[in-house]
Amino acid sequence: MIDARGISCPEPVIMIKKAMMNQAAEYEMLVDNRTALENVTRFAQHNGYTVKATENNGEYTLKICRTKE
């Protein structure tokens, strides 16, 4: 679980980029603002992952999974 709550962009994108270096099939990330949600989602999709986000009291849990080819 990558916890990016309280962190402003572009840091959440940098955090997921570093995590993706190990090329895992899926990641889970917490963010607490729409900008981070949108930027991380866009970055992940650009790199071949799908993103499912759920919101709970202003915090978003992103499930980031590699797209099957």
N, C-alpha and C positions, 0 to 999 in steps of 0.2 A: 504494500500500500504506500503510495507516494502522497504525502500530506503537504499540499501547497496552500493551505488556508492562511490568510493574512499576508500573502506574498503577491506583489504586483507584477504584472507582465513587464518584461518578457521572461522573467524568472521561471514561472511554471512551464513554459515551452522549453526552456533550457533544461529543466529537470527531467521532462519526459524524453527529450532528445538524448540525454545522457543515459537514461534507463534503457532506451531502445537500442543502445549499442550492444547489449547482450542478446538481442534478437529473440526475446521470449515471445511466445504466442499470444500472451495477454498481460495486461497491466490494469491496476485499479488506482485511481487518483482522486483526491479530494481537493476541491477548489471552493472558494466562497464568493466569487463574483462572476458576472456574465462575461466580462471581457476575457478572463482566463478560460472560462468554459468554451467560448467561441474560438479563441486562438489555439488552444490545445486540440480541440476537435479538428480544426482546419489542418493543423500540422500533422496530426495522426492520420487523417484521411489522405493527405498528400503522400504519406509514406506507406500506404497500403493497409491501413487499419480501419475498422469500423468502430464507431463510438456510440455507446448507449449511456445517456445521462439521466439520473434521477435526482430530484430536488427534495430536500428536507430542511425546512426552516432556514432557507437562504444559503444552504450549503449543497453543493452538487457532488455526487459520486459518479465518476466516469469509469465505465467498463470499456477498456480499449482492447479490441481483439484483432488479430491478424486476419485479413481477408483471405478466404480460401481461394486458391487458384485452380 
